Amino acid sequence: LHGSPLTDAGLALLNPALSIHPSLVALDLGDCMLGDEGINLICGLLPPDGAKSGLKELTLSANPGVTSKGWGRLAIAVAHSSQLRVLNLDYNPLGDQVAGMLAVAVASSRTLEVLDLEGTGLTNQSAQTLLDMVENYPTALRTLILAENNISPELQQQISDLLSEGEEEEETEVREVTTREKNPWICQNNSSSQMVLMTSGLGDSLLAETEM
């Protein structure tokens, strides 16, 4: 639906069908003239953990009619979504305040892997918040796009390096767990059993447990 003059009223007409669609996993509502009411409807397509399956990819590029209140509502939904992996918010006038809310959402999410914030009016203040988030909290985030913002190349590079390091650590730990699964004797100590718990830097936990 990208580029359709949908508006909130049009999305309200589509929403009942979108809500009950049995296999809808990606939705592109970029440049659709949406506002806060439209965002409220979209949040219903991002059910919290334990609820029905929801969207895995959501694009809301270039919808300048959404206010910070609407983006804040979306940030809460993203934080608790059990499915969302890709979120594209490029070319919206978000600013540093909304970026801070999104950083909290990313830190809380266990699934979000890609966040596109290109051309969203961010400064080094936002970048520093995002850097602190990536550096100090385990997240699933793999890609963060910050091009066309007033952010120094140095800060962008630091964030990119940290995301790359986290991905490499996850791959190493997955290989180690796979090795243990192929060689179960590694986890045994004479007659007693051990529990092996490995938590990656990206927030994924791999648990291999044998009965005592």
Sequence and secondary structure as in RCSB ss.txt:
>XXXX:A:sequence
LHGSPLTDAGLALLNPALSIHPSLVALDLGDCMLGDEGINLICGLLPPDGAKSGLKELTLSANPGVTSKGWGRLA
IAVAHSSQLRVLNLDYNPLGDQVAGMLAVAVASSRTLEVLDLEGTGLTNQSAQTLLDMVENYPTALRTLILAENN
ISPELQQQISDLLSEGEEEEETEVREVTTREKNPWICQNNSSSQMVLMTSGLGDSLLAETEM
>XXXX:A:secstr
 TT   HHHHHHHHHHHHHH SS  EEE TTS   HHHHHHHHTTS BTTSS   SEEE  S TT  HHHHHHHH
HHHHHBSS  EEE TTS  HHHHHHHHHHHHHH SS  EEE TTS  BHHHHHHHHHHHHHS     EEE TTSB
  HHHHHHHHHHHHHHHHHHHHHHHHHHHHHH GGGGEETTEE EEEEE TTS EEEEE   
